[in-house]
């Protein structure tokens, strides 16, 4: 296995005597894009800024290119091998050109090389025409382009980004993510970034680390994390709306029955009778039928009558929350909402396949 | 009323013809207060920056002392400096009493806390995350200080104006440590007081107007720089 570009071992950060970050081991591979995701207060930013050598850990070791980092005199030179982009643009009160040049000037780069590097990267982000503009007069999207340019012009070994797209409006955000995806792909720059947004993580990252209460609770490829969440926190974060606690009642060859609040749900796979489990059901796996159609033959092993208790809208979809004796969420189109005449209190039938359920053992 | 009108008329005549003595007094005022402001900037800005950025035991006490000293009565400063420089005083060996240097020392003691306190406030009002961003760019401590001062340049210019305004117009300390000696330590404020006490209102009004003009032109220049920075100067293009 190749040596990781960055490695953290037994990393701990304490604040006011409480442990806020506890990372037994983390590898960042060369040229990979690692997304750190998780709810607020999970420790994502603390981990990112500790890896970027901006916070000093209370315990543990960070290795860069195989060499252990000491928090002494040489730290500035190591910091100069990295670049960090924050959620807020944090631009200096000067021109766009000077903002982009600031990190290069810190590194003693002047003259023609400085100008050439600045304009090369301003072009990459399509903002060369803004070079003379006062940075504080830029729009949010333009300002964040400048901060990304200011970071990438440094040609860093690792780029760290703390929710860089979070404060942008959706169209600006999408354009910037597309540009960033292209640049990361072309430059193959090792990137570690924090995000709240799972679609952002899925679009950009080679690996996703899900954090909760200062720990990485699951790390792996996006496919692995999405399809096999390690626990209910990960399941919740990746958008599984229905996470149902239950107990395995009967195991019958390829399927088993789980008691969820008195209802029996059939699940594909193997389990021990008496196991305490969480059943994760993705909202897009749930089909809704008019109450008269419940008796039609179907491959879905689970069919439950339920009552609509909430209807919400997520972009082009509707999020329908049902009470089937247990809470169940389904995503349907607006067209289906009209066809089924769904409204609060309406009786429907929900069905989902035994194979569509992901099981997490407690 | 006639007295005032006559005084103003003569004041304008004096200003237009600018005799050597008035010229010398004006230049000395500018030199003493300018130098005191410059020294205060050199001391106050780094001290204010350090106080804004560092945390150490006793920091709160130092900050409250600085804030209290922003309103130091010039006569108290004059008294203190006089005692220090007096025959038999701890700094008598320097032989500075009744010299322009003593006036610079006294005015520095008046202006330095003003500039320190306002610099501290100027740095503290910057976004704390900006400091992290500067650190992330790989800046050394010195470079970090430079970035922060550049970001706070507008309030720092205000600190400079406040410091200069405080010393160009003070009289208590200047008269006590300078002695208002003709051709040696006489400045606009001390000369104005002397001429008023002698009943030479025309000369006193002329000197007073000169003092106002001097203070106004310095502050006008600094204000122009400050406001140009605020509206246009944010786009220094050095490409």
Interface residues (C-beta under 8 A of the other chain):
Chain A: X49 X52 X54 X76 X77 X79 X80 X82 X83 X84 X86 X88 X90 X92 X93 X94 X95 X97 X98 X101 X102 X103 X106 X107 X115 X118 X119 X131 X132 X133 X134 X135 X136 X137 X150 X154
Chain B: X127 X129 X130 X132 X133 X135 X136 X137 X138 X139 X140 X143 X147 X150 X151 X153 X234 X235 X236 X237 X238 X239
